[in-house]
Structures are given as C-alpha cells and as structure tokens.
Amino acid sequence: MKSNTIFAILLIAVGIFAFAYQGINFKTREKAVDLGPIQITHDKTHMLPLGPIVGGIALVGGIVLLIGAKRKAA
C-alpha cells in the first residue's frame, strides 16, 4: 500500500472515532493532602474533546484522499 492510501484510511478511522466517542477521557492521580508519611490522593477525570466538525473534516479529507489515490493509480 502506498503512504497516501494508509494516511487516507487513518483519517477515515479518526473521523469515525470522533463521531462515535465525541472525545477521549483519561484520569490522573493528584495529591490532595501531603502530611509527611500520610498522603491522600484522588483521581481527576479529564476530557479531550473531539468535536463533530473535526470528525467530519477528517472523514471527508480521508475519503477525498482515498479517491484521489485510486484515480492516480488507474
């Protein structure tokens, strides 16, 4: 496979992922209290939003790139 085709498929996958999940969630552990040997921590959830516009642009860009690669090969 050529690099353009692989990149197009990757863009399509990112576009579908952005539409399906609307973002990526991850957790970090932070210290709430630190009193010498006694430590209290808590988990904090963060979200990296992926808007539908980003998903649409990635999906359309991947499709256009894939069609362009097919026409160039033919």
GITAWO-V922039 format. One record per pair of residues at least 24 apart in sequence whose C-alpha atoms are under 6 Angstrom apart, sorted by the first residue. I is the first residue (numbers start at 1). J is the second residue. D is the distance in whole Angstrom. If there is no record, write none. Layout:
BEGIN
i:I j:J d:D
i:I j:J d:D
END
This chain:
BEGIN
i:5 j:66 d:6
i:8 j:62 d:4
i:8 j:65 d:6
i:8 j:66 d:5
i:11 j:58 d:5
i:11 j:62 d:5
i:12 j:59 d:5
i:12 j:62 d:5
i:15 j:55 d:4
i:15 j:58 d:5
i:15 j:59 d:5
i:18 j:50 d:6
i:18 j:55 d:5
i:19 j:52 d:6
i:19 j:55 d:6
i:22 j:50 d:5
i:22 j:51 d:6
i:23 j:48 d:5
i:23 j:49 d:4
i:23 j:50 d:5
i:24 j:48 d:5
END
